[in-house]
Structure formats: C-alpha cells, structure tokens
Amino acid sequence: MNKYLILLFCITAYFNPGQASGQSSEYPFKSGEYARYGAYYNWNFIWVHSGEVEFRADTLQYRQQKAWHFKAVGKTYKAYDLLYSVRDTFETYSNYNTLRPIYSRRVLNHAKANSVHQYKFGADASSRIDVNIIQDKKPPYQGTLAAQENTFDLLATAYNFRKFDFNKLFIGQKVPYRMLVDRTIDNLFFRYLGKENVKTRNGKQYRCHKVSVYLLQGDFFHEGEYMKIWFTDDKNHLPVQVETEIQVGSVKAILLETKSMKYPLSSQIK
C-alpha cells in the first residue's frame, strides 16, 4: 500500500480551475517555494508514518522561454523499504504566464517495478500531446492524444488550482476539472464543502477550505467522492491535509514544513 500513500501527494490537486468562475489572475506562489508532506497509512486504527513528499516551484529558461519548473519527489523511509520501497519523481515545465504544460515526466520506482512516462505538449491548446511510456514487462507505448482546452498534467493542475477563489463558491457546489493521466484525458469534478479548521500532527492548526474530489474506480480506489482536501484559508491556498479511502484502510498526506511562501500563512491559528 505504501506506493499509493506516496502517489496520493502527487494527485493532491487534480483540478483545473480554468473551467470555472472565481479564478484570480495572479499565482499564489513564487519561485523558490518549498513544501514537505508526511505520508501516512491507516490500517485497523493505526496510523503509520511511512514516507514523505517534497514539492518545489522554480522559474528558469526552457526552450527559449521563461517557464515554471515544478518538481515533486516521493519516497518511503528506509525502515519501510523492506516491505515496499518507493522512489518517485514528477517534473513539469510549464508556460510562465498560463501554466500550460510544455513537457512533463514521471519516473516511478515501486519495489522492483519501474516505469517512465513522458508527455510533450503542442504549441497551443488545440494541438496534440505526444505520449511515451516505458514500463517493466510491457512493450513500450508511443501515441498521441488530441489536446482539449484546459488540459493540464498532474503537477501543473496542482499549482493552477491554487488560483481559485473558494470564497466565491457555495457549499455543495460542483466544479468541473480536466486531468491527463497515463493515456487518457478525463472530465471530473470536485465539490466545495465549506470552511473547517484542521490540526496537523505537528500541533499546528489552520483555517481551511474543504473540498471532496470525485475519483474513478481503480485497483485501490473506490469510485466516488472519497478524497477530501483542505486548503489554507489565506492567499496561498496551500494544501494542508489530504485524506482518501482505499480498498483496504485509508491514506493521508499532512503538511510538515514550508519555505519561501509568497504570502504569510495567515490561516494558521496562533
């Protein structure tokens, strides 16, 4: 189960706010932002802290243009590697102004299974996406997807979603989003659940906006609104906690550390 505990972080914000009203024109993060999360697995009322994920956002020159470079690295702790080791790296290069992906890459190492997923996005929203996937014990896959408006990869949608103004939503409102995963582009939704205070395992407490996310049926996930995400009720809209049910138990991601935030974390309750 540990690999899904890690991957949970990488789908923390699988949303595309460009399809709904209430999106601001300024990004609530800056170059150099860093956030670290603890990964927890629950089974029979016991929470096990078995790994962590680090997120970084930077700016650089990429293909002769200013771009965002988003990177997430997830791993299990050495004490749990004998049970199930995970070393995952997610990277996305995005247009500086629109956050639309230019190129993204996922390198997944789970126990003895390895895979590399690469996506090259065309110059505009209506062009194609080239897909290249290499997986152990499977033939390599090369193909194309017809791009759709507001199609973002995993990390770009995570950061893009933080632009959303949650205060303009009413409780129970559904907001559509579009995500690219593996070889498909899916249209899903999240539901706004209102405000709620969250106390993390390091003792800090935050005022948050809470949403539920509709997930598709998978080997480990139930189909339905079983993922809950809490975003800080301040200008950062930083995910503080993510929790979802899986086929056996549940998994949770909890904010542990931040650096170089664009705005003060004013949602933290003293």
Number of C-alpha atoms within 10 A of each C-alpha: 16 23 20 18 30 29 19 21 28 23 14 24 23 28 29 29 23 20 14 12 12 15 18 13 10 8 19 20 21 15 16 13 16 19 20 21 24 23 29 21 23 18 11 8 9 10 15 14 17 21 25 22 27 20 20 17 19 16 16 14 12 15 9 7 10 15 23 26 25 22 22 21 21 27 24 25 17 13 11 14 17 9 11 17 21 26 19 22 19 20 22 25 27 25 17 16 12 14 19 24 27 22 20 24 20 21 17 20 17 19 14 9 11 16 17 17 19 18 24 17 24 16 12 12 17 14 14 16 22 18 18 18 19 16 14 11 9 9 9 12 12 12 11 15 16 13 19 15 12 18 25 29 28 24 26 29 27 23 22 22 22 25 22 22 17 20 12 10 17 12 13 13 13 18 18 16 22 23 20 18 13 14 18 10 17 13 12 18 19 24 20 20 19 17 18 14 17 21 15 15 11 10 7 13 16 22 21 25 23 24 24 22 23 19 18 13 10 10 7 14 18 17 12 12 17 17 23 20 23 27 25 25 24 19 19 20 24 23 24 24 24 25 22 21 17 20 11 13 16 23 24 25 29 23 21 18 12 15 11 14 17 15 13 11 18 14 18 17 12 7
